[in-house]
Amino acid sequence: MRKHRYPSDVSHEQFEQIRPLLESARKRTKPRTVELYEVWCAVLYLLKTGCQWRLLPSDFPRWQTVHRYFSQWSEPDQNGVSVLEQALKKSQVGAARIKQGRKSESSFLIVDAQSVKNTDSACEKGYDAGKKVSGIKRHIAVDTQGLPHAIAVTTADVTDRKGALLAFKRCASHLRDVQNVLADGGYVGKPFAGAVKELIGAEVQIAKRSELHTFAVMPQRWVVERSFTWLEKCRRLWKNCERKLNTSLQFIHLAFLVLLLKRS
């Protein structure tokens, strides 16, 4: 048992909200020899500080044990959904919206993409010629509170439109109530609007920039930018340090999940 807490830790009460889902990922019947809460806090320490797995402090369980548990929580099931994604969308995003007096599923989403540089350990990458970035691209669709409803990670050479459609396709079962999708000029085009209509039955609205050559905050568009800023509070997400795209995706789920747990 650790003698002191780290700022990255969540409380025992907050952890109990997701403990059943995390325990469901266990594939063996052999008695657990480590405290699951300590494993969870070790993963959060790595996410927040950006350290390597082998550099986890010694008062946590062995790094091999922590990595094995994280791999189990990150593994997609037959529907392509990991335990971390289930914990985020089923027990946290919906609950946070209900707590605010809203429906669990949003009818309005804001979509955007962010290109992120790779480190030398990353195996999959592409080149975003517009942003001059060699790495990956994160595609997210959030509600008016900045809570994620659809997320996808691709190589940076994938267009914003294609990545957004991939995110909608992955999470279509949770987007049944969506009626409108707000996007910027990078998503202009009838093919994209038609594909969104076919996938989730929503209309695409394009937020046009001011023709004046001055900076102006675009109404509602700033919300998705704030969500990207939340991710960047985790040093693990400043760059893409992961070998596989799925691992990068799961760390994004984890970052949003921790944010909502600490708010609860």
C-alpha positions in Angstrom: 0.0 0.0 0.0 1.4 3.4 -0.9 2.3 5.8 1.8 1.3 8.9 -0.1 -0.9 10.0 -3.0 0.0 11.5 -6.3 -1.9 14.4 -7.9 -2.9 12.1 -10.7 -4.9 9.8 -8.4 -8.6 9.6 -8.2 -10.4 8.9 -5.0 -11.6 5.4 -3.9 -15.2 6.6 -4.2 -14.7 7.8 -7.8 -12.9 4.6 -8.7 -15.8 2.5 -7.4 -17.9 3.9 -10.2 -16.0 2.0 -12.9 -14.5 -0.9 -10.9 -17.2 -3.4 -12.1 -16.4 -2.7 -15.7 -12.6 -2.9 -15.2 -13.0 -6.2 -13.3 -15.1 -7.6 -16.2 -12.1 -7.5 -18.5 -10.3 -10.1 -16.4 -9.9 -13.4 -18.3 -8.5 -15.7 -15.6 -10.1 -17.1 -12.4 -6.8 -17.0 -10.5 -7.1 -14.8 -7.4 -5.8 -11.2 -8.0 -2.6 -10.5 -6.2 -2.6 -6.7 -6.7 -5.0 -4.0 -5.7 -6.9 -2.9 -8.8 -7.1 0.7 -7.5 -3.3 0.8 -7.4 -3.0 -0.4 -11.0 -5.5 2.2 -12.1 -3.6 5.0 -10.4 -0.4 3.8 -11.9 -1.9 4.1 -15.4 -3.2 7.6 -14.5 0.3 8.6 -13.3 1.7 7.5 -16.7 -1.0 9.4 -18.6 -0.5 12.6 -16.6 3.3 12.7 -16.4 4.1 11.1 -19.8 6.8 8.8 -18.3 7.7 5.4 -19.8 6.2 2.2 -18.5 9.5 1.1 -17.1 9.9 4.4 -15.2 6.7 4.0 -13.0 7.5 4.7 -9.4 8.4 1.6 -7.3 5.5 2.1 -4.9 3.1 1.1 -7.7 2.7 -2.5 -8.8 5.3 -3.8 -11.2 5.2 -2.0 -14.6 4.7 -5.3 -16.4 1.5 -5.9 -14.3 0.2 -2.4 -14.9 0.9 -2.7 -18.7 -0.9 -6.1 -18.8 -4.0 -4.7 -17.2 -4.0 -1.6 -19.4 -3.8 -3.9 -22.5 -6.8 -5.8 -21.3 -8.8 -2.6 -20.7 -7.8 -1.4 -24.2 -8.6 -4.5 -26.2 -11.7 -4.1 -28.4 -14.5 -6.6 -28.1 -16.4 -8.2 -31.0 -18.2 -4.8 -31.5 -14.9 -2.9 -31.5 -15.5 -1.3 -28.1 -12.9 -1.5 -25.3 -13.6 -1.5 -21.6 -12.2 2.1 -21.3 -14.6 3.3 -24.0 -17.6 1.5 -22.3 -16.7 3.2 -19.0 -16.5 6.6 -20.7 -19.7 6.5 -22.7 -22.0 4.3 -20.6 -21.2 5.3 -17.1 -19.8 8.9 -17.3 -20.8 11.0 -20.4 -24.5 10.1 -20.0 -24.4 10.5 -16.3 -22.7 13.9 -16.6 -25.4 15.1 -19.0 -28.2 13.8 -16.9 -26.7 15.6 -13.9 -26.9 18.8 -15.9 -30.6 18.3 -16.6 -30.0 17.0 -20.1 -30.7 13.8 -22.0 -28.0 11.2 -21.9 -27.5 11.4 -25.7 -26.9 14.7 -27.5 -28.9 16.0 -30.5 -26.1 18.4 -31.5 -22.4 17.7 -32.1 -19.4 19.7 -33.0 -16.6 17.9 -34.9 -13.0 18.7 -35.5 -9.6 17.1 -35.9 -6.1 17.6 -34.5 -2.8 16.6 -36.0 -0.2 15.4 -33.5 3.5 14.7 -34.1 4.9 11.1 -33.6 7.9 10.1 -31.5 10.4 7.7 -32.8 8.6 4.8 -31.1 5.4 5.2 -33.1 5.0 2.7 -36.0 2.0 4.2 -37.9 2.2 7.7 -39.3 1.2 9.8 -42.2 2.0 13.4 -43.3 -0.5 16.2 -43.0 0.5 18.6 -45.7 -1.8 21.4 -44.5 -0.4 21.4 -40.9 3.1 20.2 -41.9 2.9 17.4 -39.3 4.1 13.9 -39.6 2.2 11.7 -37.2 -1.4 10.9 -36.4 -4.7 12.7 -36.4 -7.3 12.8 -33.7 -11.0 13.2 -34.7 -13.5 14.0 -32.1 -17.2 15.0 -32.0 -18.4 16.7 -28.8 -21.6 18.1 -27.5 -22.1 21.7 -26.3 -20.5 20.9 -23.0 -17.3 19.5 -24.7 -18.1 15.9 -23.7 -17.0 13.3 -26.3 -19.6 11.2 -28.2 -17.4 10.0 -31.1 -13.7 9.5 -31.3 -11.3 8.1 -33.9 -7.6 8.1 -34.4 -6.0 7.8 -37.9 -2.7 8.6 -39.5 -2.2 12.3 -40.3 -2.6 11.8 -44.1 -6.3 10.9 -43.6 -8.6 13.9 -44.4 -10.7 15.5 -41.7 -13.9 14.4 -43.6 -12.8 10.8 -43.9 -11.7 10.7 -40.2 -15.0 12.2 -39.0 -17.0 9.6 -40.9 -14.8 6.9 -39.4 -15.6 8.2 -35.9 -19.4 8.4 -36.7 -19.3 4.9 -38.0 -17.5 3.5 -35.0 -20.0 5.1 -32.6 -23.2 5.1 -34.6 -25.1 3.1 -32.0 -24.6 6.0 -29.5 -25.6 8.7 -32.0 -29.2 7.9 -32.7 -30.5 11.2 -31.3 -28.1 13.5 -33.2 -29.9 15.9 -35.5 -27.2 18.4 -36.4 -23.4 18.4 -36.8 -21.4 21.6 -36.7 -18.1 21.7 -38.6 -15.6 24.2 -40.0 -14.7 24.8 -43.7 -12.5 21.7 -43.8 -15.7 19.6 -43.9 -17.5 21.4 -46.8 -19.0 19.2 -49.5 -22.1 17.4 -50.4 -20.4 13.9 -50.3 -19.6 14.4 -46.6 -23.0 15.8 -45.7 -24.7 12.9 -47.5 -22.5 10.3 -45.8 -23.3 11.8 -42.4 -27.0 11.8 -43.2 -26.7 8.1 -44.2 -24.7 7.1 -41.2 -26.5 8.9 -38.3 -29.3 10.8 -40.0 -28.0 14.2 -39.1 -27.6 17.5 -41.0 -24.2 19.1 -41.4 -23.9 22.8 -40.7 -20.7 24.7 -41.7 -19.5 27.5 -39.4 -18.2 30.2 -41.8 -15.3 32.4 -40.8 -15.5 36.1 -40.8 -14.4 37.7 -44.1 -12.5 40.3 -42.0 -8.8 39.5 -41.6 -9.0 39.7 -37.8 -9.3 37.0 -35.1 -12.8 36.3 -33.9 -14.1 33.5 -31.7 -16.5 31.4 -33.8 -19.7 30.7 -31.8 -19.8 27.1 -30.4 -16.7 26.1 -32.4 -14.5 27.1 -29.4 -16.1 24.2 -27.4 -14.3 21.5 -29.4 -11.0 23.4 -29.2 -11.4 23.4 -25.4 -11.8 19.6 -25.5 -8.5 19.3 -27.3 -7.0 21.5 -24.6 -8.3 19.2 -21.9 -6.4 16.3 -23.6 -3.2 18.3 -23.7 -3.2 18.6 -19.9 -1.9 15.0 -20.1 1.7 15.0 -21.1 1.3 11.5 -22.6 -0.8 13.1 -25.2 1.5 16.0 -26.1 2.9 13.8 -28.8 2.0 10.3 -30.0 4.2 7.9 -28.1 2.3 4.8 -29.0 3.2 2.1 -31.5 -0.4 1.3 -32.4 -3.3 3.6 -33.3 -5.7 1.7 -31.0 -3.4 2.5 -28.0 -3.5 6.2 -28.9 -7.3 6.0 -29.1 -7.5 4.3 -25.7 -5.4 6.9 -24.0 -7.8 9.6 -25.3 -10.7 7.6 -23.8 -8.8 7.4 -20.6 -8.1 11.1 -20.5 -11.7 12.0 -20.9 -12.8 9.3 -18.4 -10.5 10.7 -15.7 -11.7 14.2 -16.3 -15.3 13.1 -15.8 -14.5 11.0 -12.7 -12.8 13.9 -11.0 -15.8 16.1 -11.7 -18.2 13.6 -10.2 
